[in-house]
Amino acid sequence: MPAAAPQTLPLPRRPAPGRHAAGIGAGDRTHWAGVGHTPDGADPVHEFPAHIPGPRQLATWLQRCGVTTVALEAAGAYAHVLFLIHSGSGWRW
């Protein structure tokens, strides 16, 4: 007898965060950030070093892109460091 197909549950509908959102993938050596658009039409995905001044450069770039909401992904303590550095930025996390 074939195995039963797994049951899937619908995800709740949520509004898209809009064009002022960014996603950050934090790592031990580099952080990757992506935005929906850049003011100058440049590549919307950038890599920044994980050590200083990388997180500050990341914040400057996100501010230039008009970011107001940030989604942060990391394994380990890398996200904690970024969150502490940028906690006063005014972004919605």
N, C-alpha and C positions, 0 to 999 in steps of 0.2 A: 504494500500500500504506500503511495507517495506521501511524503511529509507535507503537513499543512503549511500553507504560506504564512509567514509572520504577519501579525496584525499591525497595521500602522495607524497611528493617531494623528489627526490633523494638528498642525501648529497654530497657535493663536495668531490672528492677524494683528500686525503692528505697523504703524506708519513708518515709511522709510525715513531715515534721519535727514535726508535732503543733501543738498550739494555742499553743505558746510560741515560735513562729517569726515573723519579720518580714521584709518585703521593703522595700528602700530603692532608689529611683530618684534618683540624684544628678545635679544640673545646675549650671549656672553661676550661676543666680539663686535657685533654690529646690530643695529636696529633698522628695520625696514618700515617705511611709512608710505601710505598711499592715500590720495585724496581724489575726489571726483573730478576736480578741475584745478588748474593753476592759472594765476592771473596773466602769465605771459605765454600760456599754451605749451609750456615745457612738459617733459615727462612727468606724469602724476605719481610716479613711484620713485622714491629716493632711498638710498642707503646712507646711514650715519654711523660713525664709530660709537661704540658703547661707552667709551671713556670720555672724560671732559676734554674738549669742548663739544663733543658730539651731541649730547642731549640738549645743550643750549642752541646748537645749530638747528636741531630738529624743531625746537620750539619756535625759533625765528621763522623757519620755513612754513610751519603750520599757521602761524599768525599772518604771514604774507598771503597765504592761501585762503584766509578768512574762516578758518576752522573754529567751530564752537562746540562740537561734540567729538569725543575720542573713544574708540574701542581699542582696548589694550589686551594683547595676548602674549603670554610668556609662560615658560616652564621654569620653575625655580624662583629665585629672588630678583631676577632682572626687572620685572614689572614694578616691584616695590621701589627700587631706586628711581626709576623714571617717574613713578607717581609722586614720590617725595619731592623730586626736583621741580615738577610741574604742577604741584597741588595748588599753588597760588595763581595759576594762569587764567582762571575764570572759565576753563573748559568744563563741559558736562561730561563726566566719565561714565 
